[in-house]
Amino acid sequence: MSRVKFTTNIEEDLLKRAKVAAEAEELSGANEVIEKALHLYFANCNTQVWEKPLDGGWLKKMIVRPGKVVIECIRSRKVKEKYNAQYYTCEVLEPKGWRKVWQLQKASNT
């Protein structure tokens, strides 16, 4: 895909965060972080998520994407706002039977 020069105004804080993320992930610069964010946005902009409460505390969740529908039944949902990150690493969760099904892919430096 050909690349074009593009100029815009962006919040200074967002640009600083993009530069820090690019450096931490060994990317070529903030533009690559912004480009990844746009790819992620366009990959998910047509996705709809629907939820329906059911009897007994169950929750039915439906994820509608172009060409694909995923329906899940969830018994309960708990959101933790304060947590210790060390308990949510691959090394801790995988032996307990958890399986990572998605994570934002980092660019390979090819």
GIQUICOR-V706694 format. One line per field, one symbol per residue. psi: psi as a letter, one per 40 degrees, with the letter a starting at -180 (. if undefined). burial: I if it has 9 or more other ideal C-beta (glycine too) atoms within 8 Angstrom, else O. A space follows every 50 residues. Layout:
BEGIN
psi = ???
burial = ???
END
This chain:
BEGIN
psi = hiiihhhihihdddddddddddddefieaddddddddddddddedehihi ihhiieeihhhhhhihehhhhihhdihhhhdhihddefidddddeeeihh eiihhiihg.
burial = OOOOOOOOOOOOOOIOOIIOIIOOIOIOOIOIIIOIOOOIOOOOOOOOOO OOOIOOOIIIIIIIIOOOOOOOIIOOOOOOOOOOOOOOOOOIIIOOOOOO OOOOOOOOOO
END
